[in-house]
Amino acid sequence: MIDNIVGLWYKTRKGNQADFATQAKYQSSIHRVLGVFEQKLTNSAYLFNETLSAVDVAAISGLGYYSLRFGNNWQQEYPKLRQWFELLHQRQSVYSTMPKA
């Protein structure tokens, strides 16, 4: 997921020289993963199993970067993922590592 997010950000930085087909491919890949996460969180509190795992840490990092670069609009489309994202950000271990503006 993070590769697609970084790729999308890089392509958007090109402005008028951006390859819009590639941007759409990156965006589609990101939303496909977010959809899988949303579905997984329908039946589980975390992405891999019922406890926090490296999968959650990687995903929260990726989504944090996605939010930083592109805003939080994704949260409207993925409410369970938004809830998970907000819940994990209440953890001191996540909150303390967030970049300060």
Secondary structure, DSSP 8 states (H G I E B T S, - for coil): -HHHHHHHHHHHTTGGG--HHHHHHHHHHHHHHHHHHHHHHHH-SSSSSSS--HHHHHHHHHHHHHHHHH-STHHHH-HHHHHHHHHHHTSHHHHTTS---
